[in-house]
Amino acid sequence: MRVLGVDPGLTRCGLGVVDGGTGRSVSCVAVDVVRTPVEASLAERLLAVSDRVEEWLDAYRPAAVAVERVFSQHNVRTAMGTAQAGGVVALAAARRGLPVVFHTPSEVKAAVTGSGRADKAQVTGMVTRLLGLAEKPRPADAADALALAICHLWREPMRVRLAEAEARAAELARTHKARLAAAARNANSAARTVNTRRAGR
């Protein structure tokens, strides 16, 4: 399965494509960072991000897109820009009918390093090791994009299985409830029949 991981942002937007093999094997297909000038308008910057993402979707044809979920930040303006860039990515993927999953930073860190509190250096180091890269991806946005793709490859199968199990459990619960309701109706009907017969005596 091929996944495009995106670490959204206006100043720097990390893009990383990773292929998942048997077991937990992963390999890097491509990685880059989209940069937009701070002096450009918001619309121009979002367009630049959108254009590059569209190019990558066409060139690498991933089966899914993993985007970092906006986490609470002290800088509201930065958080808004990150969210807007993420929205542009999700829209581009949706146009192609691709599933888009948002992963929190802690989920990504835990998946890649085993700790949801790992710092950027630890994430970069593990991404480099897991993908067998000759050198560490720079800047951190590039490493984060690859980490997102790896996280999705490893977490999504489990999430799907859990969702399927929950759906089966919900269906069993509905079936059981329906049977109980039918049994109650039958019991009430039988009781009414008995009462009617007694009254007729």
C-alpha positions as CSV (number, residue, x, y, z in Angstrom):
1,M,0.0,0.0,0.0
2,R,1.3,3.5,-0.9
3,V,0.6,6.4,1.4
4,L,1.2,10.1,1.0
5,G,2.0,11.7,4.3
6,V,1.5,15.5,4.7
7,D,2.7,17.7,7.5
8,P,0.6,20.7,6.6
9,G,1.8,24.3,6.8
10,L,1.9,27.5,4.9
11,T,5.6,28.4,5.3
12,R,6.7,24.7,5.0
13,C,4.5,21.8,4.0
14,G,6.1,18.4,4.2
15,L,5.3,15.7,1.7
16,G,6.4,12.1,2.0
17,V,5.4,9.0,0.0
18,V,6.0,5.6,1.6
19,D,5.3,2.1,0.4
20,G,4.3,-0.5,2.9
21,G,5.3,-4.1,2.3
22,T,4.8,-7.4,4.2
23,G,4.7,-7.1,7.9
24,R,5.9,-3.7,9.0
25,S,8.4,-3.2,6.2
26,V,8.4,0.3,4.8
27,S,10.3,2.1,2.0
28,C,10.6,5.7,1.0
29,V,9.4,6.6,-2.4
30,A,9.8,10.4,-2.3
31,V,10.1,13.3,0.1
32,D,10.1,17.0,-0.3
33,V,8.9,20.3,1.4
34,V,6.7,22.9,-0.3
35,R,7.7,26.4,0.7
36,T,5.6,29.5,0.1
37,P,6.8,33.1,0.5
38,V,5.4,34.9,3.7
39,E,4.8,38.0,1.7
40,A,2.4,36.3,-0.6
41,S,-1.4,36.4,0.0
42,L,-3.1,33.6,1.9
43,A,-4.9,32.6,-1.3
44,E,-1.6,32.5,-3.3
45,R,0.1,30.4,-0.6
46,L,-2.8,27.9,-0.4
47,L,-2.8,27.6,-4.2
48,A,0.9,26.9,-4.2
49,V,0.4,24.1,-1.7
50,S,-2.6,22.8,-3.6
51,D,-0.7,22.7,-7.0
52,R,2.2,20.8,-5.5
53,V,-0.1,18.3,-3.7
54,E,-2.0,17.8,-7.0
55,E,1.2,17.1,-8.8
56,W,2.3,14.5,-6.2
57,L,-1.1,12.8,-6.2
58,D,-0.9,12.4,-10.0
59,A,2.8,11.4,-10.0
60,Y,2.8,8.9,-7.2
61,R,-0.8,7.7,-7.1
62,P,-1.1,6.9,-3.4
63,A,-3.9,4.7,-2.1
64,A,-4.5,6.9,0.9
65,V,-3.4,10.3,2.3
66,A,-2.4,10.8,6.0
67,V,-2.5,14.4,7.3
68,E,-1.4,15.7,10.7
69,R,-4.3,16.8,12.7
70,V,-4.0,20.4,13.9
71,F,-3.0,20.3,17.6
72,S,-3.7,23.1,20.0
73,Q,-1.0,25.8,19.5
74,H,-0.3,29.0,21.3
75,N,-0.1,30.9,18.0
76,V,-3.6,31.0,16.7
77,R,-2.5,32.4,13.4
78,T,-0.1,29.5,12.8
79,A,-2.8,27.0,13.8
80,M,-5.2,28.5,11.3
81,G,-2.7,28.4,8.5
82,T,-1.9,24.8,9.3
83,A,-5.6,23.9,9.3
84,Q,-6.2,25.7,6.0
85,A,-3.3,23.9,4.4
86,G,-4.6,20.6,5.7
87,G,-8.0,21.4,4.3
88,V,-6.5,22.0,0.8
89,V,-4.8,18.6,1.0
90,A,-7.9,16.8,2.0
91,L,-9.9,18.5,-0.8
92,A,-7.3,17.4,-3.4
93,A,-7.5,13.8,-2.2
94,A,-11.3,13.8,-2.0
95,R,-11.5,14.9,-5.6
96,R,-9.7,11.7,-6.5
97,G,-11.8,9.5,-4.2
98,L,-8.8,8.9,-1.9
99,P,-9.4,8.2,1.8
100,V,-8.0,10.9,4.0
101,V,-7.1,10.2,7.7
102,F,-6.0,12.7,10.2
103,H,-3.4,11.6,12.8
104,T,-2.5,13.5,15.9
105,P,1.2,14.3,16.6
106,S,1.2,12.0,19.6
107,E,-0.3,9.1,17.5
108,V,2.5,9.6,15.0
109,K,5.2,9.8,17.6
110,A,3.9,6.7,19.4
111,A,3.7,4.7,16.1
112,V,7.2,5.6,15.0
113,T,9.2,5.8,18.2
114,G,7.0,4.0,20.8
115,S,6.5,7.2,22.8
116,G,3.9,9.8,22.3
117,R,6.2,12.3,23.9
118,A,9.2,11.9,21.6
119,D,10.9,15.0,20.3
120,K,11.5,15.9,16.7
121,A,15.1,14.6,16.8
122,Q,13.9,11.2,17.9
123,V,11.2,11.1,15.3
124,T,13.7,12.0,12.6
125,G,16.2,9.5,13.8
126,M,13.6,6.6,13.8
127,V,12.2,7.6,10.4
128,T,15.8,7.5,9.0
129,R,16.4,4.1,10.5
130,L,13.0,2.6,9.6
131,L,13.3,3.7,6.0
132,G,17.0,2.8,5.7
133,L,17.8,6.3,4.5
134,A,21.4,7.3,3.9
135,E,20.9,10.6,5.6
136,K,18.3,12.3,7.8
137,P,15.5,14.0,5.9
138,R,15.6,17.8,6.4
139,P,14.0,19.9,7.5
140,A,11.9,18.3,10.3
141,D,8.7,18.9,8.2
142,A,10.0,16.3,5.7
143,A,10.7,13.7,8.4
144,D,7.3,14.4,9.9
145,A,5.6,13.8,6.6
146,L,7.3,10.4,6.3
147,A,6.4,9.6,9.9
148,L,2.8,10.3,9.1
149,A,2.8,7.9,6.2
150,I,4.5,5.2,8.3
151,C,2.0,5.8,11.1
152,H,-0.9,5.4,8.7
153,L,0.5,2.2,7.2
154,W,0.9,0.7,10.7
155,R,-2.2,2.0,12.4
156,E,-4.9,1.9,9.7
157,P,-5.2,-1.9,9.5
158,M,-5.8,-2.0,13.2
159,R,-8.3,0.9,13.1
160,V,-10.2,-0.9,10.3
161,R,-10.3,-4.1,12.3
162,L,-11.6,-2.3,15.4
163,A,-14.2,-0.5,13.3
164,E,-15.4,-3.8,11.8
165,A,-15.5,-5.4,15.3
166,E,-17.5,-2.5,16.7
167,A,-19.9,-2.8,13.7
168,R,-20.4,-6.5,14.3
169,A,-20.9,-5.9,18.0
170,A,-23.5,-3.2,17.3
171,E,-25.3,-5.5,14.8
172,L,-25.4,-8.3,17.4
173,A,-26.7,-5.9,20.0
174,R,-29.5,-4.8,17.6
175,T,-30.4,-8.4,16.8
176,H,-30.5,-9.3,20.5
177,K,-32.6,-6.3,21.3
178,A,-35.0,-7.2,18.5
179,R,-35.3,-10.8,19.7
180,L,-36.0,-9.6,23.3
181,A,-38.7,-7.2,22.0
182,A,-40.3,-10.0,19.9
183,A,-40.3,-12.3,22.9
184,A,-41.9,-9.6,25.0
185,R,-44.6,-9.1,22.4
186,N,-45.3,-12.8,22.2
187,A,-45.5,-13.1,25.9
188,N,-47.9,-10.1,26.1
189,S,-50.0,-11.6,23.3
190,A,-50.1,-15.0,25.1
191,A,-51.1,-13.3,28.3
192,R,-53.9,-11.4,26.6
193,T,-55.2,-14.7,25.0
194,V,-55.3,-16.4,28.4
195,N,-57.1,-13.5,30.0
196,T,-59.6,-13.4,27.2
197,R,-60.4,-17.1,27.7
198,R,-60.7,-16.8,31.4
199,A,-63.1,-13.9,30.9
200,G,-65.2,-15.9,28.6
201,R,-65.8,-18.6,31.1
